[in-house]
């Protein structure tokens, strides 16, 4: 089985959902997670705090510097993710479609590096 990262792309410039909308989104997402577990595809899921809560650690000639805020100054940030295992990319894309519909955000699908050359 191959592992894939399904990355939720969150637009931080968009208005925040209402409490009711967020509860509905979480209920839809929970159903997809339950379906993934039943199918044996679910490995891990995590939601992330907004980008203002980040700290970036950068290497600099054998030392590091730390700065507040996201690595990239952009309105679109990683909002959460699933790690899944699937037979192939087509199966991962099928899960990504369900995830996108459940959470209402774009989903980037990226295979884990298995050491083979692409």
N, C-alpha and C positions, 0 to 999 in steps of 0.2 A: 504494500500500500504506500502511496505517496502522501506527503503532508503538504498542506497549503495554508497560507495566511490569507484570510478574508479581512481586509482592512477597511474599516468604516471611515469614509472621508466626510468630515463634519465642517460645515460652513459657519464659522464663528461670527460672521457678520449678519447672518440671518436672525430674525427675531426668535427668541427662545419659545419653545412650545409651552402651552398652558399646562397646569398640573394634570388636568384631565387628559390632554393630548399625550403627555409623557406617560401616564399610566396605561393608556391604550397601546402606545408604542411598545412599552415593556411587556404587556400581555401578548402582543403579536410576536415579539422577539422570543419570549419564553416558549411559545408554542413551537417555533422553529428549532430552538435548542432541544426541546423534548423530542422532536422528530429526528434530529441529528443523533441524539443518544440512542433512540430505538433502532436506528439504522446502523449503529456502530461507527459513525463518522466523527462524532464529537470528541475532541481532545481537551480543549480549553477555551474559555471565553473571558474577555475582560473589557470593562469600560474604563475610559481614562478621564481624569479631571481636565478642565480647560487648559489651553496652552500657557496661560499666564502663571500656572502653577509649576511650570517646568524650570529646570536648571540644566544648562548645557555645560558639559565638561569637555574642553578642547585640549588636545596635545599641543605642546609648543616647545620644541627643542629639548625634550627630555623632562619637561615639567608640564603642568596643566594650568589652565585658567578656567574659572567658573563664572558664568554669566546667567542672569535671570532671563526668563522668557524662552520662546521657542527657537529652535535652530534656524528656521526659515521664517522670515517676515511675510506671512501670507494669511489670507482669511480662511483658507482651507487647511485643516489640521487633521491629524489622526485622532479620531474620537473614541475608538475601541476596536476590538478585533476578535476573530475566532481563529483557532488553530484546528484544522480538521484533517482527517485522513480519508482518502478516496482512491478508487482504482485508477482514475485518470482525470485530466483537466476538464473534460466534459461534465463529469460528475461534480467536480468542484464548482464549475460555472452554474450548474443547476442549483446547488446550495446557495451560491452568491445571489442568484435571482430571488430566491425566497428571503434571504437576509435583507436585500435592498428593499423589497416590498414591505417587510416587517418593520424595519427601522426608518424607512423613508429617506435614506442617504445613499450616495454612490458607494459601491463596494469595489475595492481593488483586489484582484486575485493574483497571488504570487506564490509560485511553488518554492518550497524549501530547497536549498542547495544540497543535492545528494552526491555531489562530487563528479557527476558526469558533465561533459562539456556540451554547451548549447550552441 
